[in-house]
Amino acid sequence: MKKINHLGERTITKQGYLIEIIEYNNCKDLTVQFEDGIKVKGCYNQFEKKCFQHPFYKTHQERIGEENVNIHGEKMHIVEYNNSKNIIVEFEDGTQVKTQYDNFKKGITGNPNSRTILGVGYMDLDLYCRNEKTYHTWYNMLYRCYSQNCKQRSPTYEKIQCCDEWIYYSNFREWALNQENYYNWYNNSRSGLDKDILIKHNKLYAPDRCFLVPTRINTLFIKADKLRGDLPIGVKYENNTYKAYCSINNKKQYIGVANSPEQAFLLYKDFKEKHIKEKAKEYYLKGEISRECYEAMLNYEVDIDD
């Protein structure tokens, strides 16, 4: 008779733990591993009857009342324990959250009614989401809106605000996940959030005003106000003439010369708008920007007071 190898089989124990056979010598000698990495030896009969016990197991009743502190320093305790994947914890303010026991033990269960992010944002998902690129984008957005240090270093952010909806991370995350270019954006190490393409001089981060874009697209709309002084955008006064320049991939490209700043600006305007349209087509065909962003870039107009 051919010997049966049960290696890799899984089941849920009577205690509610997921176990997997990771070593199988024979029906009397095998090793299972619990989902938290704990390994226990036993026999196949125990496995079939789901009788393997976790060495640190507590009954459901014993877990109720267990206390911990999350990474934000907020105290919480278990008020309901159904199994390791389904527990309810309560914070000191009375907020109750459904989560997993492992997240509770690691302190990464967040209070959705607590403004723990810069004193403004609600981290209303389990805190393991802090490792997501989407979270870092959301945090950086709030930092630009509400950090006094940021506003002092970059006065352009002085009046920037975030809409009420995006104060909650879950709402921002859901919006991002629903963007057609989300996965390309997520996998691009140089990408971010833009608020200025659709509405020029926009001061509000909101779902109907922003796009997920590669950094290369974002930099197309950065303006060096301090460097040009009182002249129109794209214009420099050199050798008693007005010259038009445009920054392409961080390199200054000469466009042409004119007798007045207004004429030089028109040279810049024509060149810049064509360049934006070219990049819109290039990045849309690669799936790097959404259709809405693509259309906004095609319709973008450079104004003399930009």
C-alpha positions as CSV (number, residue, x, y, z in Angstrom):
1,M,0.0,0.0,0.0
2,K,1.3,3.4,-0.9
3,K,2.2,5.6,2.1
4,I,0.1,8.7,2.4
5,N,1.9,11.9,3.2
6,H,-0.3,14.5,4.9
7,L,2.3,17.3,4.7
8,G,0.7,20.7,4.1
9,E,-2.8,19.8,5.3
10,R,-4.6,22.4,7.3
11,T,-7.5,22.5,9.7
12,I,-9.1,24.7,12.4
13,T,-8.7,23.4,16.0
14,K,-11.5,23.3,18.5
15,Q,-9.8,26.4,20.1
16,G,-10.2,28.3,16.8
17,Y,-6.6,28.2,15.7
18,L,-5.5,27.5,12.1
19,I,-2.8,24.8,12.1
20,E,-0.8,23.2,9.3
21,I,1.2,20.0,9.1
22,I,4.8,21.1,8.4
23,E,6.5,17.8,9.1
24,Y,5.1,14.3,8.6
25,N,7.1,11.2,9.3
26,N,4.2,8.8,9.9
27,C,0.7,8.9,11.4
28,K,2.2,8.7,14.9
29,D,4.8,11.3,14.4
30,L,4.1,14.7,12.9
31,T,4.5,18.4,13.6
32,V,1.9,21.1,13.2
33,Q,2.4,24.9,13.2
34,F,0.0,27.4,14.5
35,E,-0.7,30.7,12.7
36,D,1.5,32.6,15.1
37,G,4.5,30.3,14.4
38,I,4.3,28.0,17.4
39,K,5.1,24.3,16.6
40,V,3.7,21.3,18.4
41,K,4.4,17.5,17.9
42,G,1.6,14.9,17.9
43,C,-0.2,12.3,15.8
44,Y,-2.5,12.4,12.9
45,N,-5.5,11.2,15.0
46,Q,-5.2,14.5,17.0
47,F,-5.1,16.5,13.8
48,E,-8.2,14.8,12.4
49,K,-10.1,15.4,15.7
50,K,-8.8,19.0,15.8
51,C,-7.5,18.4,19.3
52,F,-4.1,20.1,19.1
53,Q,-3.9,22.7,21.8
54,H,-1.9,25.9,21.7
55,P,0.6,25.9,24.6
56,F,-0.4,29.5,25.5
57,Y,-4.1,29.0,25.0
58,K,-6.6,30.8,27.1
59,T,-10.3,30.1,27.1
60,H,-12.5,32.7,25.4
61,Q,-13.8,33.7,28.8
62,E,-10.3,34.2,30.2
63,R,-9.4,36.6,27.3
64,I,-12.3,38.9,28.1
65,G,-11.0,41.8,30.1
66,E,-7.5,41.4,28.9
67,E,-5.8,44.9,28.6
68,N,-3.2,46.4,26.3
69,V,-2.0,49.8,25.0
70,N,-1.8,50.6,21.3
71,I,1.1,52.3,19.6
72,H,-0.5,55.7,20.2
73,G,-0.6,55.1,23.9
74,E,-4.3,54.5,24.1
75,K,-5.6,51.9,26.6
76,M,-7.9,49.2,25.4
77,H,-9.4,46.0,26.7
78,I,-11.3,43.0,25.2
79,V,-15.0,43.0,25.8
80,E,-15.9,40.2,23.5
81,Y,-13.9,37.2,22.2
82,N,-15.4,34.9,19.6
83,N,-12.1,33.5,18.1
84,S,-8.7,34.8,17.3
85,K,-10.0,36.5,14.1
86,N,-13.0,38.0,15.7
87,I,-12.8,40.0,18.9
88,I,-14.2,43.4,20.1
89,V,-12.0,45.8,22.1
90,E,-13.1,48.9,23.9
91,F,-11.1,52.1,24.4
92,E,-11.3,54.5,27.4
93,D,-13.7,56.8,25.5
94,G,-16.1,53.9,25.1
95,T,-15.4,53.3,21.4
96,Q,-15.6,49.6,20.5
97,V,-13.7,48.1,17.5
98,K,-13.9,44.7,15.9
99,T,-10.4,43.4,15.3
100,Q,-8.1,40.4,15.5
101,Y,-6.4,39.1,18.6
102,D,-3.0,39.3,17.0
103,N,-3.5,43.0,16.2
104,F,-4.7,43.7,19.7
105,K,-1.6,42.0,21.2
106,K,0.7,43.9,18.8
107,G,-0.9,47.2,19.8
108,I,-1.9,48.0,16.2
109,T,-5.6,48.3,16.8
110,G,-6.6,51.9,16.3
111,N,-9.4,54.0,17.8
112,P,-11.5,55.4,14.9
113,N,-12.8,58.2,17.1
114,S,-9.4,59.5,18.1
115,R,-7.5,62.2,16.2
116,T,-4.1,60.6,16.6
117,I,-2.5,61.9,13.4
118,L,-1.1,65.4,13.8
119,G,-4.0,66.1,16.2
120,V,-6.4,66.1,13.2
121,G,-6.5,62.8,11.2
122,Y,-8.5,59.7,12.2
123,M,-6.6,56.5,11.7
124,D,-9.8,54.4,11.6
125,L,-8.3,51.2,10.4
126,D,-6.1,48.7,12.1
127,L,-2.7,50.3,12.4
128,Y,-0.9,47.7,10.3
129,C,-2.1,49.9,7.4
130,R,0.7,52.4,8.5
131,N,3.0,50.4,6.3
132,E,1.0,51.1,3.1
133,K,2.1,53.6,0.6
134,T,-1.5,54.9,0.6
135,Y,-1.1,55.7,4.3
136,H,2.2,57.6,3.8
137,T,0.6,59.6,1.0
138,W,-2.4,60.5,3.3
139,Y,-0.1,61.4,6.2
140,N,2.1,63.6,4.0
141,M,-1.1,65.4,2.8
142,L,-2.2,66.1,6.4
143,Y,1.4,67.2,7.2
144,R,1.3,69.8,4.5
145,C,-2.1,71.0,5.7
146,Y,-1.7,71.1,9.4
147,S,2.0,71.1,10.3
148,Q,3.3,74.5,11.4
149,N,6.8,73.5,10.6
150,C,5.9,72.6,7.1
151,K,4.0,75.9,6.6
152,Q,7.0,77.9,7.9
153,R,9.4,76.1,5.5
154,S,7.0,76.3,2.6
155,P,4.7,79.4,2.7
156,T,2.8,78.1,-0.4
157,Y,1.1,75.6,1.9
158,E,-0.1,78.4,4.3
159,K,-3.8,78.2,3.2
160,I,-3.9,74.6,2.1
161,Q,-6.6,72.5,3.8
162,C,-8.1,69.0,3.7
163,C,-11.8,68.2,3.2
164,D,-13.7,66.7,6.1
165,E,-14.1,63.4,4.2
166,W,-10.3,62.8,3.9
167,I,-9.7,63.4,7.6
168,Y,-10.5,59.7,7.9
169,Y,-7.9,57.4,6.5
170,S,-10.5,54.8,5.5
171,N,-12.1,57.3,3.1
172,F,-8.9,58.4,1.5
173,R,-7.8,54.8,1.1
174,E,-11.1,53.8,-0.5
175,W,-10.8,56.7,-3.0
176,A,-7.2,55.7,-3.9
177,L,-8.1,52.0,-4.4
178,N,-10.9,53.1,-6.8
179,Q,-8.6,55.1,-9.1
180,E,-8.1,53.4,-12.4
181,N,-4.3,53.9,-12.3
182,Y,-4.0,52.8,-8.6
183,Y,-1.8,49.7,-9.1
184,N,0.6,51.4,-11.4
185,W,0.8,54.3,-9.0
186,Y,1.3,52.1,-6.0
187,N,4.1,50.1,-7.6
188,N,5.9,53.3,-8.8
189,S,8.4,54.4,-6.2
190,R,8.3,58.0,-7.5
191,S,4.6,58.9,-7.4
192,G,2.3,61.0,-5.2
193,L,-0.9,63.1,-4.9
194,D,-1.6,66.1,-7.1
195,K,-4.2,68.8,-6.3
196,D,-3.4,71.5,-8.9
197,I,-3.9,69.9,-12.4
198,L,-7.7,70.0,-12.4
199,I,-8.2,73.3,-10.5
200,K,-5.4,75.8,-10.8
201,H,-4.3,77.5,-7.5
202,N,-6.4,74.9,-5.7
203,K,-6.2,75.1,-1.8
204,L,-8.3,72.1,-0.9
205,Y,-7.4,68.4,-0.9
206,A,-10.6,66.6,-1.9
207,P,-11.6,63.5,-3.9
208,D,-13.1,65.6,-6.7
209,R,-10.0,67.7,-7.1
210,C,-7.0,65.4,-6.8
211,F,-5.2,62.7,-8.9
212,L,-2.7,60.0,-8.2
213,V,0.2,60.8,-10.5
214,P,3.9,59.9,-11.1
215,T,6.3,62.5,-9.7
216,R,7.3,63.5,-13.3
217,I,3.7,64.6,-13.9
218,N,3.6,66.5,-10.6
219,T,6.8,68.5,-11.3
220,L,5.3,69.8,-14.6
221,F,3.1,72.1,-12.6
222,I,5.7,73.3,-10.0
223,K,6.3,77.0,-10.3
224,A,9.5,78.8,-9.1
225,D,8.0,82.1,-8.0
226,K,11.0,83.3,-6.1
227,L,13.4,82.8,-9.0
228,R,11.6,84.8,-11.6
229,G,10.8,87.8,-9.5
230,D,8.2,90.2,-11.1
231,L,8.5,88.7,-14.6
232,P,5.8,86.3,-16.0
233,I,6.4,82.6,-15.6
234,G,9.0,81.2,-18.0
235,V,10.6,84.6,-18.7
236,K,14.1,86.0,-17.9
237,Y,15.6,89.4,-18.7
238,E,19.1,88.9,-20.1
239,N,21.3,91.3,-22.3
240,N,18.5,93.8,-22.7
241,T,16.1,91.3,-24.1
242,Y,13.4,89.0,-22.7
243,K,14.1,85.3,-23.1
244,A,11.7,82.3,-22.7
245,Y,12.9,79.2,-20.9
246,C,11.2,76.0,-19.8
247,S,12.4,73.4,-17.3
248,I,12.4,69.9,-18.9
249,N,13.5,67.0,-16.6
250,N,15.2,69.5,-14.3
251,K,17.2,71.1,-17.1
252,K,16.5,74.6,-18.4
253,Q,15.7,74.6,-22.1
254,Y,15.9,77.8,-24.1
255,I,12.8,78.6,-26.2
256,G,13.3,82.0,-27.8
257,V,13.8,85.7,-27.5
258,A,11.3,88.6,-27.6
259,N,11.1,92.4,-27.2
260,S,8.7,92.3,-24.3
261,P,7.9,90.1,-21.3
262,E,4.5,89.5,-22.7
263,Q,5.8,88.3,-26.0
264,A,8.3,86.1,-24.3
265,F,5.6,84.6,-22.1
266,L,3.6,83.7,-25.2
267,L,6.6,81.7,-26.5
268,Y,6.8,79.9,-23.1
269,K,3.0,79.3,-23.0
270,D,2.9,77.7,-26.4
271,F,5.9,75.5,-25.6
272,K,4.7,74.5,-22.1
273,E,1.2,73.6,-23.2
274,K,2.4,71.4,-26.0
275,H,4.8,69.7,-23.6
276,I,2.1,69.0,-21.1
277,K,-0.1,67.5,-23.8
278,E,2.7,65.2,-25.0
279,K,3.4,64.0,-21.4
280,A,-0.4,63.5,-20.9
281,K,-0.6,61.1,-23.9
282,E,2.7,59.3,-23.0
283,Y,1.7,58.6,-19.4
284,Y,-2.0,57.8,-20.2
285,L,-0.9,55.2,-22.8
286,K,1.3,53.6,-20.1
287,G,-1.6,53.5,-17.6
288,E,0.3,55.8,-15.3
289,I,-2.5,58.4,-15.0
290,S,-6.3,58.2,-15.1
291,R,-8.6,59.2,-18.0
292,E,-9.8,62.2,-16.0
293,C,-6.2,63.4,-15.3
294,Y,-5.3,62.9,-19.0
295,E,-8.3,65.1,-20.1
296,A,-7.5,67.8,-17.5
297,M,-3.9,67.9,-18.8
298,L,-5.1,68.3,-22.4
299,N,-7.3,71.2,-21.3
300,Y,-4.7,72.8,-19.1
301,E,-3.9,76.5,-20.0
302,V,-0.8,78.4,-18.8
303,D,-1.7,81.9,-17.7
304,I,0.6,84.9,-17.4
305,D,-0.1,85.3,-13.7
306,D,0.7,81.6,-12.8
